Amino acid sequence: MVGIVLVSHSRKIVEGIYELASQMTGGKVPIGIAGGTQDGRLGTDATEIMEEIKKVDEGEGVVVLVDIGSAVMSAQMAIELLGEEYEGKVKIADAPLVEGAIAASVEASIGSDFDKVLLVAEEAKKLNKL
Amino acid sequence: MVITKNGVLKIVDKIVEVIKENKEYLTQLDAAIGDADHGINLDRGFDAVKQKLTTLPETTDIGTILKTIGMTLVSTVGGASGPLYGTAFMRAGQVVQGKNELSEEDIVKIFEAALDGIKQRGKAEAGDKTMIDSIEPAYKALKDSLENNIALPEALNRAANAAKEGMEYTKNISARKGRASYLGERSIGHLDPGATSAYLMIKSFSDVVNLS
């Protein structure tokens, strides 16, 4: 199954989205979370993101969802740190974090492949709420 | 003139000290146009660097020292300056892998690799009101000076002065990257915190070499 990693400056944000996405997918999808710094401040940590990607990787690829600013740079750095072995298998979705995470995890839970999960996550930004 | 491994460690110590001294100042600058954490974030990162370096074996080469600094910043800073400075130090480490002293040519290479790394990571250019506005002129001044046979201490002094001018220039322009870009024109009149911390680091480098 395709893995998902959620990245936010706030630990609480990713914990909340994790809770929501896990409930909607019956806990079937491997979802990693990286949020806040090791000493409990707001921030992102590329090494934590890298570890979470490794943790959820089942060989079918990992889609990373991020919030804002340094989350993007830290996620890019994490992918670079993973090296050639992961090249093309891990991508950051250009998507809103909450909507993208839900869409991606539901899509992953029905067994879709990496490209499809990534596409569905990115389509979440076009979602009309009203 | 060469810089020994011990010299590199002295420069790092100086950077740690100067960032700590300017922690509040950098945070105040960031409060005006960012999220008010630049000084705090960098200070935490460099504190961790200081700790981490004490655990490295005596035989560690300069390349590995620089890469270790980069990785430590990446995993402890938290804000955008983590991946940016982290990349800079890691790239700098790559170009002097295995070396136990740095030639003038190596020092130019380190600056170039660090600058390229930051540009690539942040997708920014000079004039965007970022740390690049102090690092790029410093790199150019250093390279030009050394090519004109100016001694390293004076070349670094010129680099630090160029970094300072670049930093001051960020006051007159509006931000196109990061949180400050949301403010647009309203960011004019404020120094960029990243350009300021970069200047402080380059000045530390120059000061240590000029004092030794």
Chai-1 contact restraints between the chains, C-beta under 6 A:
chainA,res_idxA,chainB,res_idxB,connection_type,confidence,min_distance_angstrom,max_distance_angstrom,comment,restraint_id
A,T37,B,G78,contact,1.0,0.0,6.0,A-B,restraint_1
A,R41,B,G78,contact,1.0,0.0,6.0,A-B,restraint_2
A,G43,B,G78,contact,1.0,0.0,6.0,A-B,restraint_3
A,G43,B,G79,contact,1.0,0.0,6.0,A-B,restraint_4
A,D45,B,S75,contact,1.0,0.0,6.0,A-B,restraint_5
A,A46,B,V74,contact,1.0,0.0,6.0,A-B,restraint_6
A,A46,B,P83,contact,1.0,0.0,6.0,A-B,restraint_7
A,T47,B,S75,contact,1.0,0.0,6.0,A-B,restraint_8
A,G69,B,A80,contact,1.0,0.0,6.0,A-B,restraint_9
A,S70,B,G79,contact,1.0,0.0,6.0,A-B,restraint_10
A,S70,B,A80,contact,1.0,0.0,6.0,A-B,restraint_11
A,M73,B,A80,contact,1.0,0.0,6.0,A-B,restraint_12
A,M73,B,P83,contact,1.0,0.0,6.0,A-B,restraint_13
A,M73,B,R121,contact,1.0,0.0,6.0,A-B,restraint_14
A,S74,B,P83,contact,1.0,0.0,6.0,A-B,restraint_15
A,M77,B,P83,contact,1.0,0.0,6.0,A-B,restraint_16
